[in-house]
Amino acid sequence: MNETTSLSVRAARPEDLDRVLAFWKEAAEGTSISDDRAGIERLHDRDPEALLLAERGGELAGTVVAGFDGWRCHLYRLAVHPGHRRQGVATALLAAAEERFVRLGGRRGDAMVLTANETAHHAWRSAGYAPEERWRRWVKPLDH
């Protein structure tokens, strides 16, 4: 893809959600229990500005979920299409997410990053993030 083609970042709209789910299967590392239509609709309904999309030349180049719960700023699903990597997509998405957090009163962003995803570690470090080794994520799937 041509790096000179303008990159735009915007919040996802309802008509983008199926495209985002398909994109994650191709561009994201691993899947989550929430990576389905119901999960992404709940996210969008609750906070329509949380799911940010980067587009270049009409193509979806990347995504990030920039969730703010009123207390903490959380980043999820930073994913860049393999054909758009190392072209500033993640940098633009994270800048937009951080601007959103500051606008909402956030003080610190944290990111969910897979331990084995070394490529992501380099991207996050380049963006100024560092692992916080004192804490470990604890999870429990909730049955419905």
Residue pairs with C-beta under 8 A, 6 or more apart in sequence:
1 56
1 57
1 59
1 61
1 83
1 84
1 87
2 57
3 87
3 88
5 56
5 57
6 56
7 54
7 55
7 56
7 61
7 87
7 88
7 89
7 92
8 54
8 55
8 56
9 52
9 53
9 54
9 55
9 92
9 93
9 96
10 52
10 53
10 55
11 48
11 49
11 50
11 51
11 52
11 53
12 20
12 44
12 48
12 51
12 52
12 53
12 63
14 41
14 44
16 53
17 37
17 40
17 41
17 44
18 37
19 60
20 40
20 51
20 53
20 60
20 63
21 35
21 36
21 37
21 40
23 60
23 63
23 79
23 81
24 31
24 35
24 63
24 77
24 79
25 31
26 81
26 82
27 62
27 63
27 79
27 80
27 81
27 82
28 63
28 77
28 79
29 79
29 114
29 117
29 119
29 120
30 114
30 117
32 39
32 77
33 39
33 141
34 40
34 43
40 51
43 50
43 51
43 65
43 67
44 50
44 51
47 67
47 68
49 66
49 100
50 65
50 66
50 67
50 68
51 63
51 64
51 65
51 66
52 63
52 64
52 65
52 66
52 93
52 96
52 97
52 100
53 60
53 62
53 63
54 60
54 61
54 62
54 63
54 80
54 84
54 89
54 92
54 93
55 61
56 84
56 87
56 89
59 81
59 84
60 81
61 80
61 81
61 84
61 87
61 89
62 78
62 79
62 80
62 81
62 84
62 89
62 90
62 92
62 93
63 77
63 78
63 79
63 93
64 75
64 76
64 77
64 78
64 79
64 90
64 93
64 94
64 96
64 97
65 74
65 75
65 76
65 77
66 73
66 74
66 75
66 96
66 97
66 100
66 101
67 73
67 74
67 75
67 76
68 74
68 100
68 101
68 104
68 106
72 106
72 108
72 110
73 97
73 101
73 104
73 106
73 107
73 108
73 109
73 110
74 109
74 110
74 111
74 112
75 94
75 97
75 109
75 110
75 111
75 112
76 111
76 112
78 90
78 93
78 94
78 111
78 120
78 123
78 124
80 89
80 90
80 93
81 89
90 123
90 127
91 126
91 127
94 127
97 109
98 109
101 109
109 129
110 132
111 124
111 129
112 137
113 120
113 121
113 124
113 131
114 120
121 131
